[in-house]
Amino acid sequence: MNFDVNDLALIEAIEECGSFSAAAEKLYRTRSAITQHVQKLEDQLGFQIFNRNEYRPSLTPEGRLFLERGRPLLRNFERLKAEVQHIRQGWESEFTIAIDDVLAIEALFSLIEDFRKVAPQVTIRILREVLNGCWDALLENRASLVIGATGEPPLDLICGQQTLGSVEFVFAVGKDHPLANKTIPLLPEDLMTFPTIIVSDTSQIVLKRSSGVISHQPRIIVPTMDAKIRAQVLGLGVGYLPRPRILHLLKTGELIELTLTHQAKKKGHFNIAWQIDSESPVLDWFLEALEPKEVRRWLLEGA
């Protein structure tokens, strides 16, 4: 039996349009051609697909089962055609974005939602990276675009860069921490007996680094910024936290902001970076989408 997905598309069109004539018009074919095709298909299958003794053709039980079981094949074929078309136009089948763990990932979700209206067949993969993990993701081709890279890229990485902006970090402890009631600026020796909570650098090749650590101070290393915030709320240790991520905790008093004598206000400076030799419509789309100031502010500060 010579059967293909176009036969399923034809049956679906007749069922949705409610008549052979309307389906013929939708498919830019004649009514007689549609009728003959269905009759030939029924002969090949060995059962009747449509009841024709009614005002409008309706699927027989066999025809309805055939269409219901066939619809997933039809949708998969349509998606496959769209993916192939996108590839022919230069769109990748998958695109990976790395975003620093300090930044608000919800803003990136919003961009992806807009992107899917343009190219829904492209798979978007998101990586959460920390410190040099962002540069490492570009260097090792784990990502084509990085949002939130800090510091300088490795010497052997050739990439394009744009300034994203800055985030203020504050030194904070949980409300029940022994330092919580200290109203005067703290000296380095005031901190020495308390662990500092740090988020582990996710770099695999590029030299790892840490931020906001006092020499000889004990450390507790956690995997994410969310874990660091939670650990400090519970009084497990001390450390710098991005103000936008903890603003609600400072307002409710679950975290207490402290002043250090030896440290001016601390800011993290973040960049957007990408593989400069990449010819990618997806990359071009995201770089343009990241240009508005309100998008960058949302990434840096959250909603």
C-alpha positions in Angstrom: 0.0 0.0 0.0 1.4 3.4 -1.0 0.6 5.6 1.9 2.2 8.8 3.2 1.6 11.6 5.6 0.0 13.7 2.9 -2.9 11.2 3.1 -3.3 11.9 6.8 -3.2 15.7 6.1 -6.0 15.2 3.5 -8.2 13.2 5.9 -7.6 15.8 8.7 -8.4 18.7 6.3 -11.7 17.1 5.3 -12.6 16.4 8.9 -11.8 19.9 10.0 -13.4 21.7 7.1 -16.5 19.7 7.2 -16.8 19.0 3.4 -14.8 17.7 0.5 -15.4 21.1 -1.3 -14.0 23.2 1.6 -11.0 20.8 2.0 -10.3 21.0 -1.8 -10.3 24.8 -1.6 -8.0 24.8 1.4 -5.6 22.4 -0.3 -5.9 24.1 -3.7 -7.2 21.0 -5.4 -10.5 20.2 -7.1 -13.3 18.4 -5.3 -13.3 15.5 -7.8 -9.5 15.0 -7.2 -10.1 14.9 -3.4 -13.0 12.5 -3.8 -11.1 10.1 -6.0 -8.1 10.2 -3.7 -10.2 9.3 -0.7 -11.9 6.5 -2.6 -8.5 5.1 -3.7 -7.2 5.3 -0.2 -10.2 3.5 1.2 -9.7 0.7 -1.3 -6.1 0.4 -0.3 -6.9 0.4 3.4 -9.8 -2.0 3.1 -12.3 0.1 5.1 -14.4 3.2 4.7 -13.0 6.4 6.1 -15.9 8.8 5.8 -19.7 8.3 5.9 -21.1 10.1 2.9 -24.8 9.5 3.4 -25.1 12.5 5.7 -25.3 16.2 5.1 -21.6 16.5 5.8 -19.0 13.8 5.6 -18.2 12.3 9.0 -15.5 9.9 10.1 -16.4 6.3 10.5 -15.2 4.6 13.7 -12.3 3.1 11.7 -11.6 6.4 10.0 -11.5 8.2 13.4 -9.2 5.7 14.9 -6.9 5.9 11.8 -6.7 9.7 12.1 -6.2 9.8 15.8 -3.4 7.3 15.7 -1.9 9.0 12.6 -2.0 12.6 14.0 1.2 12.2 16.0 3.0 11.1 12.9 1.7 14.1 11.0 2.7 16.5 13.7 6.2 14.9 13.9 6.6 15.2 10.2 5.6 18.9 10.2 8.1 19.6 13.0 10.8 17.8 11.1 10.1 19.8 7.9 10.2 23.0 10.0 13.5 22.0 11.6 15.1 21.2 8.2 13.9 24.5 6.8 15.4 26.3 9.8 18.7 24.5 9.2 18.7 25.4 5.5 18.2 29.1 6.6 21.2 28.8 8.9 19.4 28.3 12.2 21.0 25.8 14.6 19.0 22.9 15.8 20.3 23.7 19.4 21.7 26.8 21.0 23.3 27.0 24.4 23.4 30.0 26.7 25.4 30.2 29.9 24.2 32.7 32.5 26.1 33.6 35.7 24.5 32.3 38.9 24.3 35.8 40.3 21.9 37.1 37.7 18.1 36.8 37.5 17.4 33.8 35.2 13.7 34.9 34.9 14.7 37.6 32.5 16.3 35.1 30.3 13.1 33.0 30.4 11.2 36.0 29.1 13.6 36.4 26.1 13.4 32.7 25.3 9.6 33.0 25.3 9.9 35.8 22.7 12.5 33.8 20.7 10.2 30.8 20.4 7.7 32.9 18.5 10.3 33.4 15.9 12.0 29.9 15.8 10.0 27.4 17.9 12.0 24.4 16.5 15.3 25.5 18.0 16.2 23.8 21.2 17.5 26.3 23.8 19.8 24.9 26.5 20.6 27.0 29.6 23.7 26.5 31.8 24.2 28.1 35.2 27.9 29.0 35.6 29.9 30.6 38.4 32.9 33.0 38.1 35.3 31.6 35.5 32.8 28.9 34.5 31.3 31.5 32.1 34.6 31.9 30.2 35.2 28.2 30.4 31.9 27.5 28.8 32.9 29.6 25.8 36.4 28.3 25.6 35.2 24.7 25.7 32.3 25.3 23.3 29.7 24.4 26.0 28.0 27.6 25.2 27.7 30.0 22.3 26.6 33.0 24.4 27.5 34.0 27.9 25.5 36.4 30.0 27.3 37.6 33.1 31.0 36.9 32.5 33.2 38.6 35.1 36.9 39.5 35.1 39.2 39.0 32.0 38.8 36.2 29.5 41.6 33.6 29.1 44.3 34.6 26.7 43.5 31.8 24.3 39.8 32.8 24.0 38.9 35.1 21.2 35.4 36.4 21.8 33.2 39.4 21.4 32.1 41.4 24.5 29.6 44.0 25.6 29.2 45.6 29.1 26.1 44.3 30.8 26.3 46.3 34.0 27.0 46.1 37.7 25.5 44.5 40.8 26.1 45.7 44.3 27.2 43.1 46.9 26.6 43.5 50.6 28.1 41.7 53.5 25.3 40.0 55.4 24.6 37.5 58.1 21.4 35.7 59.4 19.4 37.5 62.1 20.5 34.9 64.7 24.2 35.0 63.8 26.5 36.2 66.6 27.6 39.1 64.5 24.0 40.3 63.7 24.0 42.8 66.6 27.3 44.4 65.7 26.5 48.0 64.9 30.0 49.3 64.5 32.2 48.5 61.4 33.8 45.1 61.7 37.5 44.4 61.7 39.0 41.4 59.8 39.8 39.7 63.1 36.1 39.9 64.0 35.4 37.5 61.1 38.2 35.0 61.5 36.3 32.4 63.5 33.2 32.4 61.3 33.1 30.4 58.1 32.6 32.3 54.9 30.1 30.8 52.5 31.3 30.7 48.9 29.9 29.4 45.6 32.1 26.9 43.8 33.6 28.1 40.5 32.2 25.9 37.8 35.2 26.2 35.5 36.5 22.9 34.2 39.6 24.1 32.3 40.2 27.8 33.1 41.8 28.4 36.5 39.2 28.6 39.2 38.9 31.6 41.4 36.9 32.8 44.4 35.5 36.1 45.5 35.0 37.9 48.8 37.2 35.5 50.9 39.4 36.6 53.8 42.7 34.7 54.1 42.8 31.9 56.7 39.0 32.2 57.3 37.3 28.8 57.3 35.1 28.1 54.2 31.9 26.3 53.4 31.6 25.7 49.6 28.1 25.4 48.2 27.0 24.8 44.6 24.7 27.7 43.9 24.0 31.3 44.9 20.5 30.2 46.2 22.3 27.7 48.5 24.7 30.4 49.7 21.8 32.7 50.5 20.0 30.0 52.4 23.1 29.0 54.3 23.6 32.6 55.5 20.0 33.0 56.4 20.4 30.0 58.7 23.5 31.5 60.3 25.9 28.9 58.9 28.4 31.5 57.9 29.0 35.0 56.5 29.8 36.5 53.1 28.9 38.9 50.4 25.5 38.5 48.7 24.1 40.4 45.6 21.7 43.0 47.0 18.9 42.4 44.4 18.7 38.7 45.3 18.3 39.4 49.0 16.4 42.7 49.1 13.3 41.0 50.5 15.3 39.2 53.1 16.9 42.5 54.3 13.4 44.1 54.5 12.0 41.2 56.6 15.1 41.1 58.8 16.0 37.6 58.0 19.4 38.9 56.8 21.3 41.7 58.5 23.6 44.0 56.4 27.0 44.7 58.2 29.7 47.2 57.5 33.4 46.3 57.3 36.2 48.7 58.1 38.5 47.2 55.5 36.2 47.0 52.5 34.6 49.7 50.4 31.3 49.0 48.7 31.7 45.9 46.6 30.4 45.7 43.1 30.4 42.9 40.5 30.9 44.0 36.9 29.3 41.7 34.3 29.7 41.3 30.6 27.9 39.6 27.7 30.3 37.5 25.7 30.0 35.3 22.6 32.1 33.2 20.2 33.2 35.8 17.7 33.7 33.4 14.8 30.1 32.1 15.1 27.7 32.8 12.2 24.5 32.2 14.0 21.0 33.8 13.4 20.1 32.6 16.9 23.1 34.5 18.4 22.2 37.6 16.4 18.7 37.4 17.6 19.7 37.2 21.3 22.4 39.9 21.0 19.7 42.3 19.6 17.2 41.2 22.3 19.8 42.0 25.0 20.4 45.6 23.8 17.5 47.4 25.6 18.4 48.9 29.0 15.3 47.5 30.7 16.3 43.9 29.7 19.8 44.3 31.1 18.4 46.0 34.2 16.1 43.0 34.7 18.9 40.5 34.3 21.0 42.5 36.9 18.3 43.4 39.4 15.4 41.0 38.8 11.8 42.0 38.4 
